[in-house]
Amino acid sequence: MRILTLIFTAVLVQTLQAQRVAVQLSPGLGRIFSSGVEGNRSFRISFSIAADYFISDRFSVGPEIVWSGRLKSPFSVHSVLDSDTGIEILEPSSTLSRAKFIRFKYFSTDENNIRLFAAMGLGLNTFSYKEGTDEGPSVLTKENTFAFSPEVGLQFSRNFVISLRYIYAGASPYYAGTNAAQNEVLLEPVQLNPVLISFIYQFHLAKKRE
C-alpha cells in the first residue's frame, strides 16, 4: 500500500510540473448495485478532483482523489440493537470511502471541443466508519483496499464534461468490538462499488504545447 502511495505522490509532482494540465472538479451521483445493501436501491453522492498531464493531444495521465459519502436510501438506518445478544448492529452503508487513483485517459480526437474519451484509474481506496461522540466524530475502523475505475465520457467543450464510471474497491471493513461509548458493536462487510454519473468542470493551468 505504501508503494501505491509513493507512486501517486510521484505522479502528482510530475503533473504539477507539466506544461499542460487540466484540473477537474466533479460532483457525482451513484447507485450501489449490491445485495448486501438493503432494498438494493441506495444512492451515493461523490466528489472528485483530478489533474491531467497531457503527454499528447489524445493521451493524458494524472492523479485523482474521489470522496464518497454515505448512501441515501429509504431503507437505511444507523444501527439496530440485537435484543438477544445486546450487540448494536451498525449499518454498513454508512461507511465512507476515499479513493486515490492514477488515471490514464485516451481521447477520440485531438480537438479541444466535443470529443469522446475512455479512462482507467488504478490505485488505493480507504474505507472508514465514523461515529459521533461528545468530543466529535470518532473513527471506529479503517481499511485500505486495491481499487480500479473504468470510465467513459463526453467532453462538450474545453471546460464541461459528463462521464459514466464504475469504482471497484472491494468490501467495506468488518469490525466486532466496542465503540467510543464502550458498547458492543458489530459492523458487517458489504460491497460498496458504485456506478457514478459525474458532471465535470475543468480548467487549464498551462497553455497547450506548440
N, C-alpha and C positions, 0 to 999 in steps of 0.2 A: 504494500500500500504506500510506503514511503517513496518507492521508486516512481509510482504514478504521480505523486505529489511533486516530486522534483522535476519530472518531465513537464507537468503542467506549468510550473513556475518558469522553466526554461523557455517554453513556447510563449508564455506571456511576455517575458523580457524581450524576446526577438520580435514579437508583434508590435510592442511599443516603439521599437527602433525601425520599423518598416517604413518604406517610402509611401505606401498607400494602405490605409487602414479604414475599415468601416466598423463603427460601433453600433450594436443593435440593442434596443430596449423592447422587450416583447412580453406583454401580458398574455396569458392563455387560459383557456377553459378546457378541462379534460375529463374524460369519463373512465372509471375503473371497471374493466371487464374481468371480474374475479368472483368465483363462487364463495370466496371467503368473506366478502363484504355483503352484509345482509341486504336483501332486496335487489342486489345487482344493479342498482340504479344510482350509484354515488358519483358525484362530480367533484372535481378538484380544480382550484384556481392556482395558476403558476405564474411566475415572473422570471425572466432570464435576461442576462446581459452577456453579450458576446463581442469579440473583436476579430475581424477577418484580415489576415495578411495576404494580399493578392500576389501570388507567385507569378501568375499570368492573368490575362483578361478573363479567362474562364475558370481558373482554379485558385482556391484560397484555402488557407489553414489558419486556425487560431483557437484561443481558449474560450470557454463558455461556462457560466455558472447558472444553474436553474434551481430556483426555490419553489417548493410546492407546499401549499397549506393543507389544512385539514379537509377531509371530504365533506361535501354538502349533500345530505340525504335525509329524507323524512323518517328514515328507519334508524338513523344513528343515535346512540345515546352515549353519554360519557362513561358510565360504568353500571354494573349490576352486582348486587350483593347475593352471593350464594348462601341461602338460608341453612343449608346442611353443614357446610364447612366454615362459614363465616369469612370466606375469602372474597375480596372485591374483584370482580372480573372486569378488566379495563376494555374499552372499545378500541380495537386495533386501528380503525380507520381515522383515529385522531393522531396517528403517528405523522410527524413532519419529515420531509426529506429535502436534501440539498445535493445536487449532482454537479460535479466538475468534469467537463469534457475537453478533449482536444478534438475539434471538429474539422472535418475535411469536406469541402463543398465544391461542386462542379456545376457550371452554368452552361445552358444550351447554346448561347451565342455570346459574342463579345460586346454586344450593345449594352448601354447603361440604362435603357428604359425597360420595356416589357421583355421578360425572359424567364424561362423555367429553370429550376435548379434541383439537384439532389444532393443530400449531405449525409454524413455518418459521423456521429460523435462516439468517442471511446474514452472511458475514464472511470471515475470513482463516485459512488453515491453514499451519503451519510444519512442513515435513519436515526431519528431521535424522538423520544416520547417525553413530554414535559407535563408536570402537574403544577397547579397554582398553590402557593403557600402564603402565609402571612408575610414572609420575607421576600416574596416574589416567585417567579417560576423556578421549579426545581427539575433538573434533568434526571429522569428515572432510569433510562437506559439509552445507549447509543451504540450503533454498529455500522461499520463500513462494508460495502459490497461492490463488486465489479459491476459496471453499467455500460450499456451502449444504447444509441438512439438514432435510428434511421429517420430521415426527414425528406419530404418533397414539398416544393413551394413555387410560388409565382411572384416575381418582382414586378410591381406595376410601374414603378418609376425609380429614380435614383434613391428615393427615401422610403417608399412604402412597400411592404412585403406581407403576404399571407402564406402560412405553411401548415401542413399536417404532419405530425410526428408521433412516434411511439417511443416511450422510455422504458427500457427493461432494466430493473435494478434488483431483481430477486425478491426475497421475502423480508418483511419487516422483522425486527428482533423479537425473540422470546424472552420473557422475564418472569421469574417467580421469586418473590421475596417480599420486602417491606418497602413502603414509600416513606416520604419525609415525616408523615404523622405516625410512623411505626405500625401501620395497618398492613395486614397480609393482602397482597395483590397478585394478580395473575394476568399477564399480557401474552396472548397467543399470536403467533406469526400469521401473516396474510400477504398474499401477492398484491402489491400496490403499484402496478405498472400501467400508467395512464396513456391513453391516446389523446393528444392535445391538438387543438386548433389555436394557432398563435397569430396575433396581429402585431406586426413588427414595424417600428420606425428606426431607420438607420441614418447616421450622419457620418461624414467623412473627415478624418483628422489630417489627411495628407492628400496632395494632388496626385492624379493619375500619372504614372511614369510615361514619359515621352517615348 
